[in-house]
Amino acid sequence: MTTTNHDQVLDRREIAAALLRALERRHEVLDAIVESNDRSEAVATIAQLLDTNELCAEAVLNLPFRRLTKAERKKIREELEDLDAVLTWTPAERPYATGAHFRLRPFTHSDEDRSLFAERCAETLGDNSDPKVDAEREAGESRIDDEAAVWLVAEDLSGAEPKSVGFAFGELNGNEVDVAIWVRSDLRKQGYGTATLKQARTELAAYFPGSTLIVRTPA
């Protein structure tokens, strides 16, 4: 599955914004790189320093010296303005869309995950009674055990404790994987759906190599 044009512009916009922040804080960034033991540590440190994701941190680490001049910084600012102009919405409007401080993890038997799944059943099935929720969950877990499905919980890590915000479901159907994204109703239009979909592409591609990912429901 390919990314949408908006996704591509948004990714490029976030890289440009991270590059600009890195150049404005170039002394701190350089110190962070020099003090890192290896590339992966440098990427993680830059991501934390600039409050961005690892994709953008990689771009910062790969920044050539020729782009450190004032003229180059001016070009990046102009690029950022151009990208903002063509986006239907920006990260300022949906702050969690970039995927920073965000992760997907496997569904568990915890009370929190079961409660979140019951909330999803209430909305999508109109029924969150214990028998219905248990039947849906058990059917899903059976498909997971058969390696025909993957359920991932989306978590916001920006607070003191991880906050579960939704799901990414991957269901194998022949040589295709049906991808469904669900975000809690009170947390929509903030970018969580976009972040979930972006990370789900990578996660599900690893779970189902060689399969085509098909998004059946909107993020």
N, C-alpha and C positions, 0 to 999 in steps of 0.2 A: 504494500500500500504506500502510495506516495503522500508527501505532506501537501497541504493546501497552500495556495499562493500566500494567504495571510500568515500561515505558520512560517513559511520561508522568510517573509519580510520581517516578521516578529523576531525570528532567530537572529537575522542579520542586524536588526535594530538593537537587540540585547548585546550582541558582540561589540557593535560600535560604541554603545554606552559604556561597556566594561573597559574597552580600550581607552576611552576618554578619561574615565575615572582613574585608570592605571597611570596615565600620563600626568594627571594632576597630582597623583600621589606616588610619583615615580621613585622617590627616595625610599619610601616604605616598601614598595613592591620589590625594588632591587635588594634591599636588606633581607626581605622574606625569601627571595630566591637563593641568595648567597648562603643563608643559614639553613636551607633545606638539605636533607641528606640525599634525596633523589628526586626524580621528576614527579613521581606521584605525590610526594609530600609537598613539593613546590606548588603543584596544581591545587591541592587541598587548602594550603595556606593562603594562596592568592584568592581562591573562591571565598574563604572566610573573611579575608581582609576587605575585599571589594563587595561583599554581600551579593555574590552572583553564583551561577552554577558552574560545573566543571567544564562544560563546553566553552563558556566564555573565558574561564581561567586558562584553558589550553591556548586560546587565541592570544591572550595577554602574554603567556610564556613564549609564544612563537613570534611575538612582535619584533620586527627587524629594527636595528638601530637607525636606519634611514627614516623611520617614521616618528622619531623623537623630536623633530624640529617644530617650530611654531607653525610653519606653513602646513605641515602634515596634520597637526592638531586642528587647524582651521578646516582642513578638508574633512576630517572625521566629524566635526561639529555640523558642517553643512550636510554631510551624508545623513547624520542623525535627524536633522530637520526634514530632509526629503523623505526619509522612511516614515517619520511620524505623520507626514502629510498624506501618505497613501494607506495607512492603517485604518481599518474600520473601528478599532479601539486600541488603546495603548496600555502598557503595563501599569501606568498611573491609575487607569480606570479599573483594571483587573490585576491587582498587585501580585497575585499568586501564580499567574500564568507562566512566569519564567521558570518555575520549577525549583527555585532556590528554597532551601529549608523544607524539602518535600521528599517523600519516598513512597514506594509501593512495597508491600510485604505480603507474604502468603496469608490467606484466611486461616484463623485458628478456632479452637473450641472455646475461647474465652467468652465471658459474659458480655464484654464490650462488643466483640465481633457479632455475637448472636443477636444482641440488641440492635445493632446497626442493620443487620440483615432483616430483622423483623420490621424495622422502619421502612426499608426498601420494599418489602413485600406488601406493606400497608398501602404504599403509593402505587406500585406497579400492578398488584393483583387485587387490591381492594380488600385484602384479608390479612391480618397479622395475628390471627388466632394461633395458639401454640401448635395444634395439630397440623395446620397448613404450613406454618413456618418450618416445623420440624421435617415435614415431608419434602418440602422444597430443598432444604439444606441437605438432607440425607441423600436425595437424588443427585445433587451437585457434588457432594463428597464422593459418591460412588463413581461419577464420571472423572473426578480428579484422581481417584485411586487407579482408574483404568487409563490414566494419562490422556484422556480425551477432553479435559477441561483444566483451566487454571483460574482460580479466584484470587484476586489481589485486593488488599485494603489500601486505600490512599490515606496517607497521614501528613498532616502539617506539623513540622518540627520547629516552628518559630517560637513557640512558647516554652514554658518550663517543662511541660510534659507533652508527649506526642498527642495530637488530636485527630481522631479518625473522621474523615470528611466524606468518604464515598468508596466506590468499588470500581474495579476494572475486571470484567468477566471475559475470558477467552474460551470459546467452545469450538472444538475441532469438528468440522463438517466436510468429510472427504479430504480434499487437499486445500481447503480454505479454513480459516479461523474467523468465526463470527466474534466481533469485539463489541461489547456493550459497556458504556460508561454511565455510572450513576453517581450523582453528588447530592448530598442532603439538601432539601429544599431551601433551608434558611441560609445556605452557604453558596448559592448559585450566583452567577454574574460577577464573580470575584476572580476568576481565572483558574479555579481548581479543576474544572473539567478539561481545560486545555493542558494543564500540567499533567493530569492523569493520563490523558490520551497520548501525549508525547512520550512519557516514560513507559506506557503500556506497549507502544510499538517495539521498543527495544527489548523489554522483558518477555513479551509473548513471542517475538521472533526467535529468542534464545530457547524458549520452551518448545516451540514448534518449528524447527529449522526446515526451510524449503517450502513452507506453506505460505499462502497469500492471506494477508490480514484484511478483513472486510469490516468496516465500521457500520453496524446496522442501526445504531441509535446515535443521535447527536451528542457531542460533548457539551 
